[in-house]
Amino acid sequence: MNCDRILNKVIDLREGGTKDMANDSAAKLYKILNMLENAGKDKNEIKRIRKLLDTGKLEEALSKIRKLNNSTQTNSTGEKKKRGRKKKIKPEEVNEPQEEIKNKRPKKKKVIEEKAEEEEPEEELEKPEEDEEFEDSYESIYNNYANNKGYADEYMKKDELEENEENEANDETEPQKDNDEEEYDEDYDDEDDYDEDEDDEKLKEWGIKEDDEVVYKEEEKKQESVFPEKLRDENLEKTYIGLLLNNPKLIVKYYLLFDECYFDDQSLLNIYKSILFTEGGKFTPEIAKKGFSFSVDNNETYKLKQKLKFEVSEENSNPEKVYIELRKLCILRKSYLEEPREEVQDQIVDIREYELYDKMSPDEIKAAIVQVSVTQKFKQAVLSEDLTEFLEKGENNLTNGLELPFPILSSVFKGIRKGETMAFAMPSNSGKSRFTINISAYTAFVHKKKVLVISNEMSEEKMKLCLITTVLNNPEIQKLHGQKISKTEGELLEFKFRPNKDAKVNVDEEGFILQEPNETRRQFVERLKTVSDEFNKTIAVTDWVNNQINNSIYFINITDHTNDELQKVIMNYYYKEKIEYVFYDTLKTDTANIGNGEEIKRTATILSNLAQNFNMFICSTLQLTESTTLPINLTVNDLAVSRTVKEVLDTLCLIKQIMRDDLDKYEYSLEEVDTKFYELEKFKDPDVRYYACVVDKNRAGAKPKVLFRLNLAYNVWNELGYLKLKVGE
């Protein structure tokens, strides 16, 4: 039987009684008991009556309070008699002169007489008229409650009859004792004379069962929290309840709806119900009461209310801020309990540790929970983590013979500004993904910014290998990790390293150390550490990347997605890690609009709005058509998608390779307006290429044509200068 059912059983004994009346009456009865106790009434009787109230037996408690208030104890002289523990007279003291017995404790007798004179008349126990909380006396509470059930007179007469019968029975069974044979122990405390057996019998007489008391106390006991540590905040809950108790009118605005009310402390939830229906009942909107049951009031509830009212002050706490923080916490708690997947639960809990959590509104918390759920469906990773293990183990899909191009990028583009969108367009298989990795690595490690890379083409393993190659060979990043080394992507993939000059090892035709036939990968790694400085430098670089925690490169492989999901993924990482630099490879129409080139503008518009509204930099790659247009003459018409996408971009670059046979037609200068020009040198190495980069749109100003030379094997991009066709070509 729960708390509410116990209360309902008592309140609904007769028709006409209401729960509001019961809750209000119970609270006042506790206050009356405290007054009676302060007035010197029988403390043991008060304890038993409190147990009646604690177990929900309101009617019996009313009757006993009435009897207790009307009861008096007098001695033979008509003075009020203080209850005490009787001291038995020893046999050898029986024949002592009576005068000596009477004078044994003259001080105590004097104290008793003085106390009797000082005691106030019974009628002065009435509550002060100016105290509104005590406007109804215990008699009015009793009469109002009984009249609502239609049996006040009958009930009161029954009580008087029982009281008279009890007094007559006591007169017949208890012999008159000489007061001189009794004396009070001077050091005796009234509360020590508490006979537990006698008390248990009394409680049974009154109909209190141990089971009822245990069930009730189990209901009121603070339950073990079902929430993880990060979703607990006892002080926040107490502050909120304390503010409402001190100013119940606040409930008009700062209430929690039933489906979002998730208190960790159940005793505070009980008080919140009391505020809804009792303290703030006349201020509470009906929508705020919907779904809630009535509270259960007892002495512990009353004490906790007084404590919270005393501890919490509206002057020291902002009600609106406290309410918003608690509502946000309740939303997280609700989602945590409703989410069956543990991995998503953990991410919901982590929302409270977002760097921008304090600035988020309850609606943004709800959106963040949705973002977590959406992001979870895609494969996520931190590219800059575990690079050493990835390289050493060699256990990845790339070693299974899939020979795919690995674009090498170089971050040489200037003017990266938050709040803008940038796009680079290249033909298929020309290095869009590698260009993305190059810029993101430069932003992360040189500028020390957190970066998010979203790809719908390249897998995590491909991106990791590309990242290692870029970090090893990029001159600017080499200055940071301190290792002068050059390794091709193919050498890293095949795990090829050259030995030291004095090392005696078997090597292949190219001079790379061979792994012995019976040698495991781990044994080979340990041997490389002793014979190859090139290997040790490579591991030093990957270890350095592993330690760049504050400027990590986060990665998510997003496929078969919608524009809405793309937006939620970006916002999730923005709130979670405060990432303000995003790279998206490749910008395409969403799943529902494949083949509709015009829809690419919708996606670009969403990214542009995110960049502007949240002060983020978003860089995307686009697809160029395989046309016969010369690289230096590229225009927006060469885009494989609708050219209207240009309208929402801040910067657009069109990049295309200059064919080897056409190198003689071009020249470049170090300045845009110059008189000295340089030829494009031809290399035997097929990995060395020349790319023309045409700036088709630039809100910041100039739109130059730039020449890049890159080496696919080493992932090195070099900006040579301004490109132009030779005169007469």
N, C-alpha and C positions, 0 to 999 in steps of 0.2 A: 504494500500500500504506500503510495507516494505522499508527499507533503500536502498537495492540493486535495487528494482524496480524503485524507484525515480531516482536513479543515472542512471540506464539504459535508462530511458525515455529521459533524457537530452542528454546523450552521443550519443545515436543512432538517433539523429535528422536527420542526413545525413549519407549516407554510407561512410565508410572509417575511422571514428573515433574509437579509441580503449579505453578500460576502463583503461588500464595502463596509457595512456597519460592523461586521465581525472583526475585520482587520483594524479598523479605527478603534473599536472598543478594546481589543486585546492590547494595543499599544498603550492606551490610557490606563488599563488595569495594571500593567507593569509599573507605570509611574506611581499609581496609588500604593502599590506594594512597597515601593521604595520609601514613600512618605510614612507608611505605617511602621516600617522598620526603623526609620529615623526617630519616630515617636516612641520607640521602646516596646512595641508589640512583640509578641512571641516570635522569635526569629526562626525557630524550628517549624512552627506552623506556616510561616511565610515561605520557607523553603519548599514545603510540601505543596503549597498553593502554586508556587512558580512551576513546579513539575506538572501540575494540572494544566497550566497555560501552555507549557512547553509541549505537552502531548495533545493539545488541541481541545481539551475538555473545558470549554469556556463557561458553560452553565454552572458546573460544579464549582469552578473557581469564583464565579460571581457570588454564589451562596456562601462559600467559606470566607470570602472577604467581608461580606456583610456581618457574619457572625463574629469574625475577628475584631472588627471595628467596634461592635457593640459589647464585646466581652471585657470584663474587668476582673482583677484578682485582688482581694483585700485580706488584710489580717484581722485579728480579733478586735482591734480598736477602730476598724473601719478605714484604716489607711490602705493605700494601694500596696500590694505585696509583690516584692520582686522575686521572680522565679530563680531558684538556686539549687545547688546540689546539697542535699541534707547530709550532715556529718553525724554518723552514729556515735553514741556515747559509749565509751568503754565500760565494762562491768565494774572496775575498781573506782570509777568516778560517780557511781550511782548515789553513794551516801555522802558525797560532798555537800557542803552547805549550798543552799539554793542561791544565796547571794553571790558566792564565788562563780557559779556557773553563769549567772547573768552578767557579771562584770568581766568575763574573760576577754571580750572584745568590745570594750566600750566605744572605741573609735568607729568600728563598723556599724554599730547601732545608731550612732549619731549620723553617720553618712546616710544610712537608710532613711532615717526620719527626715533629714534635710532634703533628700531626693524626693521623698513623697510630697513634701511641701512645695517643692519647685515644679513638680509635674503639672502640665497644663490640663485644663478640663478637656474632656473628650470632644466636645463640640468645636474646639479650636483647631481640630484636624482638617477642617474644611479648607479647600484650596483658595488661594487669593483670587479675589474677583478680577484683578487687573491682568491676570495671566490667562490669555486666550486659550492656551493649550490645555488648561485645566478647567475650562468653562463648564464641562459636565462633570458632576461629582460621581463617585462610584454608585451612589443611590440612583442618580438619573440614568446612568449607563444601564444599571440593572433593570430599572423600571421600563426604560425605552425598549430594551432588548426583549424583555419578557412580554410587554404589551404587544409587540409586533407578532408574537406567537399566540396571544390571546389567553395567557394563563398566569398573569402576574400575581393576582390576589391569591389564587389557589396555591401557587408555588410558595409564596411568602408564608401563608398559613401553615403549609406543610412543614416549612423550615422551623417555625415557632413551636409547633407540636413536637417535632423531633427533638428540639433543644430542651423543652420542658421534661420530656421523657428521659432524656439523657441526664439532666440534673437530678431528677428523682432517683434514678438508678445509682448515681454516684453517692447520694446521701445515704442510701440503704447499705451499700456495699463497703464504703470507706468509713472506718471508725474514726471518731474525733481524736486527734492527737494533741497532746500538750505542747504548746509552742515552746515551752521551756526545754523540751527534749530535743529541739532542733536548733541549729545555728548555722549561719552562712559561712562558707569558707571565704576568707578575705581575698585570697588570690584566685578565686574561681572566675572563669570567663563563661558567660552564659552560653556561648556557642559550643563549648566543650561538652555540654550535657546533651549530646545528640545520640540517641540510641538508634542505631541503624535497624535493628530488628523491629523495634517499636515503629520506626518510620515506615518500614516495608509493610507492616501490618496495616498501618493507617492508609497507605497508598492503595493496598488491596481493597480496603473498605470503600475507598472512594472510586474504585473501578479502574485504577491505572494498572495496566498490564505492562510487564517488562518488555514484551515484544513491541508494543506501541511506541514506547520510549526509544528503544533501539532503532526501530525503523525511522522514526522522526529524526533522530540525531544523525543517522546515516544520510538522510536527505540533506540536512543542513551542513554537514561536514564538507569542508573544501575538498573537492574531488581531485584526484591526480590528473595533472594537465594532459590533454590529448594533443597538445601542440608542441612543436620543437622549441628550443630555447629562443631562437630568433623571433618567434611569433608570440612571445610572452612579454607582458609589460604591466605588472601589477600596479605600479605607481600611476600609470596613465589611467587605468580603470578607476582607481580610488579617487584621483583628482576629478574625473568626470562626474562620478556619483556625488562627491563632496560638493561640487559646484551646484548641482541640481538640488541637493538637500538644503543648501544655504539660500538658494533662489529658485524655487520650484517653477517660476514663470519662464525660466529658460527652456523648459520642455516644449514650449510652443514652437520653438525653432530648432532646437538641438536634440532631436529624438532619433532613435535607431529603429528602423522598420523591423518587423519580426523576422523576415527572411535574411536580414543582414546583421542580426543581433547575436554576436558570438563572444560572450564574456568567458574568460578563462577561469575566473573566480566565481563559483556558483552562488556564494553568499552575496556577492555584489549584484549578480543577476536578480536575485530575490529582492534586493533593495530597489533595483531599477523598476521592477514590477510594482513595488509599493509606491514609488514616485508616480508612476503612470496613473494609478487608480486612487491613491490616497493623498499624499502630500501635494502632488501637482494635478490631481484628478480634474479639477475644474478648469485647468489650463490646457490639458493634453488634448490634441486633435484626435478625432475618432480613428483616423487612419493609423495613428501611432499606437493605439490600443489593440488594433486588430491582430488576432492570432495569439495574444498573450493570455496566460492564466493569471489568477490572483496570487499575490504574495502570501507567504506564511510568516507572521510576526511572532517573535518570542523575545525573551529577555536578552539573548545574545544579539539578535537583530537590532534591538533598541540600543544596546551599548555600542555596537558598531556604527550605527547612524550618528550617535552623539560624538563618537571619536572622529569620524570623517568630517562632520560639520566643524569641529574644533580645529582639525589639522589643515583643512583646505580653505583657502581664502580667495575670493574672486579678485582681490587686489593683486595677488601674486600670480594668478593664472589667467590666461586669455581664454574664455569659454569657447570662442569660435575655433581657435587653433587646437585646443584640446579635443573638441568634438571632431574636427576634420582628421586629426591623427588617429583617434580611436576608430572612426569609421573606415579609414584606409586599412587599419589593422584587422578589423572585422571582415572586410572584403577579402583580404589575403587568407584569413583563417577559414572562411567559408569555402573558397576555392581549393585550399589545401585539403580539406576534409572531403570535398566532392571529387577530387582528382584521384583516380585509381592507380595511375602510373607513378611509380616512385621517382623516376628520373625527372618527371614534370613537377612533382611535388617539391623536389629539391630546388628547381629553378624558380618556383613560386615563392619559396622561402627566401631565396637570394634577392628577390625584388626589393626587400627591405634594406638591402645593402647597396642598392644602386647609388651611384654618386649623386644623382639628381633626385633621390627619393623625397627629400624634404620639400622640394619645389613642386612635386607632382600632386595633382588633385585626385579625389576619389575616382572620377571618371577616367583619368589617365592611368590609375592603378588597374582598373578593369581592362583598359586597352592593353596594358603591359602583360596582363595575364593571358589575353588572347594572343598577343605577339609571341609569348613563350610557347603556347600550344602550337601555333603555326610554325615557328622556327624549328620546333622539335622534329617535324616530319622530314627535315632535310639533314643531310650529313654535315656535321660541323667539326672543325678542327682548328688548332692554332698552328699555323705553318711553321712558326719559328720555334716550336717545341720539339724536343726529341730528334733533332736532325742528326746528331751523332749516332744514336741507336738505329735510325732509319738507314744511314749510309753504311754502317758496319754490318748490320744483319743482312742487308741485301735481299730481304724477304718481301718483295713487292711485285706487283703485276708487270712492272716495266722490264724485269729481267726475263720475262717469258717470251721474248722475241718480237714484241710489238714495236715496229720501227716507225715512229711518228716524228714530225718536225718539232723542234723545241725553240721557239722564238726567244731571242735575247733582247733585252730592253735596257735602255740607259736613260736615267732620269736627268734630262738636260733641259726640259721645258721649264721656263721661268714663269712666275706670276701665278702660282697656286694660291687661290684665295677662297676662304670660306664664304659660303653664300652663293657660289657659282657652280655651273655645270660645264664640263668640258668633254669633248668627244674626239676620238682619233679613228679615222676610217681607213681600212686597208683591204686589199683583196684577200680571198680565202688562202690560207696556208702561208701568209706573209709575215706572221709574227705578232698578231694582236695580243695573244695571251702573254707572251714573253715581254712585250712592251708594258703590259699591265703590271707584271711582277717587278720589272725594273723600277718603275716610278714608285710603286708601293714600298719596295725595299729602301729606296732612297728617302722617302718620306718618313719611314719608321726609324731607320737607324741614323741617318744624318740629321734630320730635323727632330728626332725623338718624339714622334707622334704615334698614337695607336691607330691602326689601320684595319679596315675590313675589306676583304677581297671576296666578291661574289662571282661565281663562275657557273655558266650553264653548258660549258664545253669541256674544260680540263678537270681531271680528277685531283684529289688531294695528293696522291703520290707523284703525279706529274708536276704539280705545283711545288712540292717540296724539293724535288731534284732540280727544278729550274731555279728555285731560291738559293740552293747551295751553290750552284754554278755562278749565279749573279753576285752573291756575297764574296766568293773567293776571288773573282776577277775584276770587280768594279773598283777603279782606282780610288774613288772617294771613300768607299767603305773600307778599303784596305788600310787607309790611314787610321781608321778607328780600331780595327782588330789587330793591326800591327804585323800582319803576315804578308810578306811579298811572295806570291805564289800564282802560278797560272796552270789551270787544269781545265781541260775540255769537258763538256757535258758527257761525251761518250766515254772518256776515261773514268769519270766518276761512276757512271752507270755500270761499267764492266769491272770496276774496282781495281784499276791499274795504277800502280805507283812505282816510281823509279827508286833504286837503292842508292845508298851513300857510296862514295867512290871506293872506300876501303872494304865494303861489305862483300862477303863471298856467298853469293846466292845464285840460283838459276834464274835466268831472264829470257824473255821471248825475243823475237826479231827486232822489236821496237825498243828493247831495253827495259821492259817492265818486269817486276818480280813475279815469278810463277808460283801459283799455289800447288803444293805437293799433292800427288794423287790421294794419299791417305790422310791428308790434313783437313781438319774441320775448319769452318769459317772462323770460329772463335780462336783456334790455334793459329790460323793464318794472321788474324788481327794482332795477336800478341807478338808474333814474330816480326810483323811489319814495324811495330813500335821500336824494335831494337836495331833495325837495318835500314829504315827509310825516314829521313828528315821530312821529305815531301808529305808522307802520310801523317806524321806528327803535326805538321803545320796545318794540314787540312782538318784534323781533329781539333786543333786549337781554335780554328775558326768556327766550326760547328758548336763547340762548347761555348764560345763567346756569344753566339746567337742565342743559345739556350738561356743565357743569363740576362738577355734583354727583355725582362718581364714587363717593365713599365712602358715599353714601346713595341708591343707584340703585333704580329700580323695575324689577324683572325680570318678564318676561311670558312666559307659555306658553299657547298655544291648544290645549287638550286636547279632542279629540272622539273618539267611538267608543272609549271607554276602559273598563278594568275597575277595580275598587277597588284591586287589587294594583298596577296601573300608577300610579294616583293617589298611592298611598303612596310608591312608589319615586321619583316625580317630586319630591315634597316633600322626601324624605330626601336626594336628590341635591343639591338646592340648599342644604339645611342643611349638609351636609358641605363642599360646594364653596365656598359664599360665607358660611357661618355666618348664614344668614337665619333669623330667629326670629319674623318677622311675616308671616303668610300670609293672603291673601284669595282666597276661592274663589267664583266666580260661574258657575253656580248649582248649589246642592247638589241632585243628582238621583240616582236609582238608576243603577247601572252598566249597561253595554250588555246584559249577559246577563239583567238583571232588569227591563227596561223594562215598565211597566204594573203592577208589583208594588209598591204603595206601602209595604208593610211593610219592604222591603229598604232604604229610605232610612235607617232606624235603624242598619243595619249600616254604611253609609258614614259616618254621623255618629259612630258608635262608634270607627271607625278613626281619624277626625280627632281625636276626644277623647283617644284613647290616645297619639297622636303628641304632642299638646299637653302632656299630663302627663309622658310619659316623656322628652321632650327640651326641656321648659321653653319651649314655643313658644306664640304667640298665633295662633289660627286663626279667622278671621271668614268666615262663609258667608252667602249669600242664599238664601231659600226662596220658594216660590210660594204665594200666597194664592188662594183660589177667588173667582170673580166672584159674590159673594152680595149679598143685600139688607141684610146686617147693617150697622148704623150704624158709622162708623169708630171712635167712642169706645167701642163695645160689643164690639169684636173679641175673640175667644177662640181657643184652640188648635184648636177645632173647625172654624175657618175655613181651616185649612191645606189645601192641595191634596193634601198627602201625609199619611201616617199621623201622628196626633198623638203617637204614642209616641216620635217623634224628640226631643220636649221633654225626655224623661228623661235624655238624655246631654249636653244643652247646659247651659252655665253661665248664659247670658243669651239671652233670646228677645224680640225686639221685633216687634210686628205693626203695619204701617204702611199707611194707606189714605187716599186723597184725599177731602176734604170737598167735596161738590158745591156749585157756585156758588149754587144755589137754597136750600141748607140753611145758608148762612153765618150767617143771622140767628138760628139756633137755638143758636149756641155763643158762649161768651165765655172769656176767659183772664185769669189773674192772674200777677203776677211771683213770688209765693210760693205754695207749695202750700196753705197755710192763710192766707187773706187776706180783706180786706173790700172791696178795690178791684178791679174787673174792667173789662176792655176789650173793645170790639166788634171783630169781624173785618172790617176795611175791604175794600170791594169795589174791584177795579181793572179798568179797561177792557182792560188788556193781558192777553190770554188765556194768556200764558206764566206769569203769576203765579198760583201755586196755594197752597192750604193743605192740609197733611197732618196727620192725627192719628197719633201714635205711642204705642201701648199697650205698656208693658213687662209682658209676660205672665210672665216668669220672670227672677229676679235673685238669684243665690246671695248677693250682697253685702248685700241688704236690701230697700229700698223699691221699689215698683212703680208709679211715677207714670204719668200720661197727659200727654204733651207735645205742644205745638202747633208745627209748623214752617211757615214761609212760604218758598217757593222760586221762583226765576225760571229757567225752563228755558233761555231765550235766553242768560243770562249765567252759568249754572251756580252760582248763589249760593243757599245754604241759610241761613236764619236761625231760630234757636230763639227763639220769642217768650215762652213761659212755660208754665204749667200749664193744660191744657184742661178745660173742664167744660160740661155742658149748662145752659142757662138754667133757672131754676126754672119749673116748669109745662110744660116741653117734653116 
